[in-house]
Amino acid sequence: MTTLKDVCHHVRSKNAGPYWVTFDLFFDGPENFARYSQSPALGPDTFHRLFGADPALVKRFAVPSLNVVKLSYARTSPQGGEVERDMHSGQQYVRLLGVELD
Amino acid sequence: MPSGPIKIIVPCGSLGAGVVEEEVRRGVSLGAQAIATDAGSTDSGAAYLALGMSKNNRGSVKRDLTILMAAGAEAGIPVIVGTSGQAGGDLNVDWTRDIAVEIARELGITPRIALLYSEQDKATLKAKNAAGKIKPLAPLGPLDDATIDGCDHIVAALGPEPYIAALQAGADVILGGRTTDTAVIACFALMHGAPAGAAWHAGKVSECGSQCTVYRDRGAGVLLSIGQDGFEIEPLSPDNRCSPFSVSAHMLYENSDPFRLTEPGGVLDVTDTVYTPVDDRTVKVTGSVWDPQPYTLKLEGAAGGRYQTLMLIGIQDPDVLGRLDEFHDKMLAALYERARKSTGLTDADFHISLRMYGWNAVSGDKPPPGTPAPREIGMLFIATADTQEQASQIAKACNAYFFHWPISLDKELPSYGFAFTPADVDRGQVYEFKLNHVVEIDDPTELVRTVFVDLNEGKGA
């Protein structure tokens, strides 16, 4: 069983404006990138399960030159609202680390 | 365009973050023709726009701006600042203007200072909306008048055109309202005829200063050199370097699309961009494309909502730490009951949240069974209500329960570790952004008000 943290040397998250959270997955080398960048486990359903995201509002881009996959979803509550727990979304990546890729 | 490339100092990621004087001097000695930086972002939340308040302290901003204005005056090159005072609202611009005027007097210089106000009048926006000129960006829907009225302050993120107009009118220092980070840096090169793809991409890459370098802790700024065939970027600190990876990776930062960046009047497309090392510390960037689009400005609106009061305790009691989720749920129910009975409010009138720092405060999830107990936790109590007085009364009513709530009744009541006296802290309103929309305009300077400060007549202080 391979999890995301096994095949990435760096994973990060941050706000992309007040309404979106974006994740950058820096894969360890082109082989891991090629093998996992299109993984269904990194699809909209995972973001729905982990973050309550609307699957229609999940974006994915592969950046082969950097061995990076960029994933973003629309926040379910606005930045800084009454239930805010992570103003800059800088900790949201942690939930992705254990996602099983195969 | 002049014969050589356009050289621009980006001295820091944000004004007040810590400009390094030697770096600015070095940039000037290398032939820089302008200094450009933003002074804010939406990233730290809506409070700074709603309150017209800076995130940085006044002393830090004054220190950085003093270095830049002194260097600009000495070299005879413009100092261009965007998103003044963190949010770029009129109050944020005025706060920065007062600092700049104070600096000018202290330095004995008389720069021509342009203020670019980008705060928007509600009646104007309603008229634009009624005319179908305001469009939503996901995840928000169409705009209505009530949402416009509900905002405390609304700004439009300007493009480069008002900056170019101010530079052409002889501005030595520009203090802009809300502006895209990219436009603040791109404007000078665009004015001098640089290719739009290179100018905009140079602005994007350098928007966070040395963030696009290999050693982000070495120095604060970068030097851009924008020519007809692309641009070069190098750190201003001699012991730092840029690499193709460090430069290209910055397109990922705080941005949901790594290839196409929407800006006023077009889209920067870096799909076919090539990053080439020039030497061991400089990277050349070619192939960036500017794709012109109908001119739009992004709107940002902020409003204050309900009020909050906080309390904080530390817990080391092993019996509690072994049963934290149960403790949380039982205490929360008891606090709600206590608040209802003692204030007469109903559940619809208020909200209480308990955040267990050291256990699950960030996620809010229940950790899986078998998760080891922490050594200690901090528990934050947050009461939210329509008025500060109500939130405060709820916290006061809950004080003893929060302080003493037992995990079992067969021992004497515990006393958890309050951090403060008085224990409750009124923290004011919750601030949220209310808009995620763009407004279509025909003239890029239509929604900006440019004001020049004449230091010789002593105005603007």
Interface residues (C-beta under 8 A of the other chain):
Chain A: K14 N15 A16 G17 P18 Y19 W20 T22 D24 D54 L57 K59 F61 V63 S65 L66 V68 K70 S72 A74 R75 P78 Q79 G80 G81 E82 V83 R85 D86 M87 H88 Q91 V94 R95
Chain B: T42 D43 S44 G45 A46 A47 L137 A138 P139 L140 F245 S248 A249 L252 Y253 E254 N255 S256 D257 P258 F259 E300 G305 R306 Q308 H351 S353 R355 A361 V362 S363 G364 T384 V430 Y431 E432 F433 N436
